[in-house]
Amino acid sequence: MVTTQQSRSSRSRPLPALLLALVAALAVMLSPGTAGAQSRIKDIADVEGVRDNMLIGYGLVVGLNGTGDTINNSPFTEQSLIGMLERLGVNVRGETIRTKNVAAVMVTATLPPFTSQGARIDVSVSAMADAKNLLGGTLLVTPLLGADGEVYAVAQGAVAVGGFSAQGAASSVTRGVPTNGRIAGGAIVEREIDFALSDLPYLRLSLRNPDFTTAMRMAEAINQQFGRTTAKAMDPAAVMIDVPMGRKGDLVSFIRDVEQLRVQPDQPARVVIDEASGVIVMGENVRISTVAIAQGNLTIRITETPQVSQPNALSQTGETTVVPRTNIQVDEGADKKLAVMPAGVSLQELVNNLNALGIGPRDMISILQSIKAAGALQAEIEVM
């Protein structure tokens, strides 16, 4: 019996420690900084200073199969071709050039942050004049400039075109955009952008969708993880972070830890309407006050079905005439019903009620605008 009691007591000893661990885990899960968390900070905010840079250049694409620019209609193509040949020791100034295998293009690229010298980046090539197709062309050496006018990369290579165009004597077929192409890894970085991450006295997070509540939640999550005075929301679009002393020597790992924190983004109630396509997008916080909705229009349909009246066989006096037949239908919307929606109706309930009335997207746009005009829609309407 003594042995049995000792074994039971030894089995029951780990239970308090297990309960404490479970309580601690629940406390972390229910903490204000992570309750209902859905998004990482890296998905809703950017580190200020860590940004892309746009590059642009002007160049020539050669090797086209008669689908290039018409030289007589594109003086800049002719001037560029003459200048390029002169740099290579060929003088054609004053001569008539009739080639259609050359096209003037604009070359664009995006220089990612911290890209080192010698790295390769993708470039996009777009025709400027009346070139029909860039398929099979090769971009000649093209300097790519930044906003400051300095050369940051040089592009060259074969152009890959996704679209195509075929033309015959009576018809033509075009799919995609054959005058726009891409060169994967077509530019070599020649100059790095000076940016020392370790020299920053503090970090500043820029919210992609500025919001007071989201900024405060981000600051609270960071303070809960690294200390009460680490982060402060400066405005709806920025959160300032004072890097702890023990982490200033390794900002990369500190930024990684900050980006992995999860917060619940907030957004104002908004209804976005694209009248051109009839698309309606409503946020989950859209609410309406008590309102009654009825939808129905007076529709008159007039159908003309004329008939031909012919005389009987062997008739001497009759003649063939066209007898008009008109059918008029009036739809007064009698099958439409009045729907009453109480205060605090959610997005799902609103959509369900409008769908129950048989209302399509076009009519729903007018109804939403009318509800807003009546002051019953507690949301902002944005028309694109």
LINGI-V577609 format. One record per pair of residues at least 24 apart in sequence whose ideal C-beta (glycine too) atoms are under 8 Angstrom apart, sorted by the first residue. I is the first residue (numbers start at 0). J is the second residue. If there is no record, write none. Layout:
i->I j->J
i->I j->J
//
This chain:
i->30 j->223
i->31 j->219
i->31 j->223
i->32 j->216
i->32 j->219
i->32 j->220
i->32 j->223
i->32 j->224
i->32 j->260
i->32 j->262
i->33 j->220
i->33 j->261
i->33 j->262
i->34 j->263
i->35 j->263
i->36 j->261
i->36 j->262
i->36 j->263
i->37 j->261
i->37 j->263
i->37 j->264
i->38 j->261
i->38 j->262
i->38 j->263
i->38 j->264
i->39 j->258
i->39 j->259
i->39 j->260
i->39 j->261
i->40 j->204
i->40 j->217
i->40 j->220
i->40 j->221
i->40 j->257
i->40 j->258
i->40 j->259
i->40 j->260
i->40 j->261
i->40 j->262
i->41 j->258
i->41 j->259
i->43 j->206
i->43 j->207
i->43 j->208
i->43 j->213
i->43 j->217
i->43 j->262
i->43 j->264
i->44 j->204
i->44 j->205
i->44 j->206
i->44 j->207
i->44 j->217
i->44 j->238
i->45 j->204
i->45 j->205
i->45 j->207
i->46 j->202
i->46 j->203
i->46 j->204
i->46 j->205
i->46 j->254
i->47 j->202
i->47 j->203
i->47 j->204
i->47 j->205
i->47 j->237
i->48 j->194
i->48 j->196
i->48 j->199
i->48 j->203
i->49 j->112
i->49 j->113
i->49 j->194
i->49 j->196
i->50 j->112
i->51 j->109
i->51 j->110
i->51 j->111
i->51 j->112
i->52 j->109
i->52 j->110
i->52 j->112
i->52 j->145
i->52 j->146
i->52 j->151
i->52 j->192
i->53 j->107
i->53 j->108
i->53 j->109
i->53 j->110
i->53 j->145
i->53 j->146
i->54 j->107
i->54 j->108
i->54 j->109
i->54 j->110
i->54 j->143
i->54 j->144
i->54 j->145
i->54 j->151
i->54 j->152
i->54 j->186
i->55 j->105
i->55 j->106
i->55 j->107
i->55 j->108
i->55 j->143
i->55 j->144
i->56 j->105
i->56 j->106
i->56 j->107
i->56 j->141
i->56 j->142
i->56 j->143
i->56 j->144
i->56 j->154
i->57 j->103
i->57 j->104
i->57 j->105
i->57 j->106
i->57 j->141
i->58 j->103
i->58 j->104
i->58 j->106
i->58 j->124
i->58 j->138
i->58 j->139
i->58 j->140
i->58 j->141
i->58 j->154
i->59 j->83
i->59 j->101
i->59 j->102
i->59 j->103
i->59 j->104
i->59 j->138
i->59 j->139
i->60 j->101
i->60 j->102
i->60 j->104
i->60 j->124
i->60 j->126
i->60 j->130
i->60 j->133
i->60 j->136
i->60 j->137
i->60 j->138
i->60 j->139
i->60 j->158
i->61 j->100
i->61 j->101
i->61 j->136
i->61 j->137
i->61 j->139
i->62 j->100
i->62 j->135
i->62 j->136
i->62 j->137
i->63 j->99
i->63 j->100
i->63 j->101
i->63 j->102
i->63 j->130
i->63 j->132
i->63 j->133
i->63 j->134
i->63 j->135
i->63 j->136
i->64 j->100
i->64 j->132
i->64 j->134
i->64 j->135
i->65 j->99
i->65 j->100
i->66 j->99
i->66 j->102
i->66 j->130
i->66 j->131
i->66 j->132
i->66 j->133
i->66 j->134
i->67 j->98
i->67 j->99
i->67 j->100
i->67 j->101
i->67 j->102
i->67 j->130
i->67 j->131
i->67 j->136
i->68 j->99
i->68 j->101
i->68 j->102
i->68 j->103
i->68 j->126
i->68 j->128
i->68 j->129
i->68 j->130
i->69 j->99
i->69 j->128
i->69 j->129
i->70 j->96
i->70 j->97
i->70 j->98
i->70 j->99
i->70 j->101
i->72 j->128
i->72 j->129
i->73 j->103
i->73 j->127
i->73 j->128
i->73 j->129
i->75 j->103
i->75 j->127
i->75 j->128
i->76 j->101
i->76 j->102
i->76 j->103
i->76 j->127
i->76 j->128
i->79 j->103
i->83 j->139
i->102 j->126
i->102 j->127
i->102 j->128
i->102 j->130
i->102 j->133
i->102 j->136
i->103 j->127
i->103 j->128
i->103 j->130
i->104 j->133
i->104 j->138
i->106 j->138
i->106 j->141
i->106 j->143
i->106 j->154
i->108 j->143
i->108 j->152
i->108 j->154
i->108 j->186
i->110 j->145
i->110 j->151
i->110 j->152
i->110 j->188
i->110 j->192
i->112 j->192
i->112 j->194
i->113 j->194
i->114 j->188
i->114 j->191
i->114 j->192
i->115 j->188
i->115 j->191
i->116 j->188
i->116 j->189
i->116 j->190
i->116 j->191
i->117 j->187
i->117 j->188
i->118 j->187
i->118 j->188
i->119 j->184
i->119 j->185
i->119 j->186
i->119 j->187
i->119 j->188
i->120 j->152
i->120 j->184
i->120 j->185
i->120 j->186
i->120 j->188
i->121 j->181
i->121 j->182
i->121 j->183
i->121 j->184
i->121 j->185
i->121 j->186
i->122 j->154
i->122 j->181
i->122 j->182
i->122 j->185
i->122 j->186
i->123 j->179
i->123 j->180
i->123 j->181
i->124 j->158
i->124 j->179
i->124 j->180
i->124 j->181
i->124 j->182
i->125 j->178
i->125 j->179
i->125 j->180
i->126 j->178
i->126 j->179
i->130 j->178
i->131 j->164
i->131 j->177
i->131 j->178
i->132 j->160
i->132 j->163
i->132 j->164
i->132 j->177
i->132 j->178
i->133 j->158
i->133 j->160
i->133 j->177
i->133 j->178
i->133 j->179
i->133 j->180
i->134 j->158
i->134 j->160
i->134 j->163
i->134 j->177
i->134 j->180
i->136 j->180
i->138 j->182
i->138 j->185
i->143 j->186
i->149 j->190
i->150 j->189
i->150 j->190
i->151 j->188
i->151 j->189
i->151 j->190
i->151 j->192
i->152 j->186
i->152 j->187
i->152 j->188
i->152 j->189
i->152 j->190
i->153 j->186
i->153 j->187
i->153 j->189
i->154 j->182
i->154 j->185
i->154 j->186
i->155 j->185
i->155 j->186
i->156 j->182
i->156 j->184
i->156 j->185
i->157 j->182
i->158 j->182
i->159 j->183
i->196 j->250
i->196 j->251
i->197 j->250
i->199 j->250
i->201 j->239
i->201 j->240
i->201 j->241
i->201 j->242
i->202 j->239
i->202 j->240
i->202 j->242
i->202 j->250
i->202 j->254
i->202 j->257
i->203 j->233
i->203 j->237
i->203 j->238
i->203 j->239
i->203 j->240
i->204 j->237
i->204 j->238
i->204 j->240
i->204 j->257
i->205 j->236
i->205 j->237
i->206 j->235
i->206 j->236
i->206 j->237
i->206 j->238
i->208 j->264
i->208 j->266
i->209 j->234
i->209 j->235
i->209 j->236
i->210 j->235
i->210 j->264
i->210 j->265
i->210 j->266
i->210 j->267
i->211 j->235
i->212 j->265
i->213 j->262
i->213 j->264
i->213 j->265
i->213 j->266
i->214 j->238
i->216 j->262
i->216 j->263
i->216 j->264
i->216 j->265
i->217 j->260
i->217 j->262
i->220 j->260
i->220 j->261
i->220 j->262
i->221 j->257
i->221 j->260
i->224 j->256
i->224 j->257
i->224 j->260
i->225 j->256
i->225 j->257
i->267 j->378
i->267 j->379
i->268 j->377
i->268 j->378
i->268 j->379
i->269 j->378
i->269 j->379
i->269 j->380
i->269 j->381
i->270 j->367
i->270 j->376
i->270 j->378
i->270 j->379
i->270 j->380
i->270 j->381
i->271 j->381
i->271 j->383
i->272 j->364
i->272 j->367
i->272 j->368
i->272 j->380
i->272 j->381
i->272 j->382
i->272 j->383
i->273 j->382
i->273 j->383
i->274 j->364
i->274 j->382
i->274 j->383
i->275 j->383
i->277 j->359
i->277 j->360
i->277 j->361
i->277 j->364
i->278 j->360
i->279 j->360
i->279 j->363
i->279 j->364
i->279 j->367
i->281 j->346
i->281 j->349
i->281 j->350
i->281 j->378
i->282 j->346
i->282 j->378
i->283 j->345
i->283 j->346
i->284 j->378
i->285 j->345
i->285 j->346
i->285 j->349
i->285 j->376
i->285 j->377
i->285 j->378
i->286 j->343
i->286 j->344
i->286 j->345
i->286 j->377
i->286 j->378
i->287 j->340
i->287 j->342
i->287 j->344
i->287 j->349
i->287 j->370
i->287 j->375
i->287 j->376
i->287 j->377
i->288 j->342
i->288 j->374
i->288 j->375
i->288 j->376
i->288 j->377
i->289 j->339
i->289 j->340
i->289 j->341
i->289 j->342
i->289 j->375
i->290 j->339
i->290 j->340
i->290 j->370
i->290 j->373
i->290 j->375
i->291 j->337
i->291 j->338
i->291 j->339
i->291 j->340
i->292 j->337
i->292 j->338
i->292 j->339
i->292 j->340
i->292 j->352
i->292 j->353
i->292 j->356
i->292 j->366
i->292 j->370
i->293 j->335
i->293 j->336
i->293 j->337
i->293 j->338
i->294 j->332
i->294 j->335
i->294 j->356
i->294 j->358
i->294 j->362
i->294 j->366
i->295 j->331
i->295 j->332
i->295 j->333
i->295 j->335
i->296 j->332
i->297 j->329
i->297 j->330
i->297 j->331
i->297 j->332
i->298 j->329
i->298 j->330
i->298 j->332
i->299 j->327
i->299 j->328
i->299 j->329
i->299 j->330
i->300 j->327
i->300 j->328
i->300 j->329
i->300 j->330
i->301 j->325
i->301 j->326
i->301 j->327
i->302 j->326
i->302 j->327
i->302 j->328
//
